[in-house]
């Protein structure tokens, strides 16, 4: 069974029961007179399985990240660092992407995401 088949067979839910998550990707940045401005962001949905991190990931977490704030997102959609994935009612930002991996003709990525804390 390929990873994509596993994602399709065992999707996690953010409340809708379908294993579909919303991703927001910031637009390209431009620098004018020292000021950074971003183009319009885009929003799209992905099929994914969201899992808690394993020991390998926990040992390698950047300083300031806590295990309760981190998730692993398995998906066939290419995610980028700084993409925002909505899990439940909270935004999680991609801070690391492993892959793409190819297995049995299917391609998937493992994205590490952390809860965005807004003070």
Buried (B, 14 or more C-beta within 10 A) or exposed (E): EBBBEBBBEEBBEBEEEEBEBBBBBBEEEEEEEEEEEEEEEEEEEBBBBBBEBEEEBEEEBEEEBEEEBBBBBBBBBBBEEEBBBBBEEEBBBBBBBEBEEEEEEBBBBBBBBBBEEEE
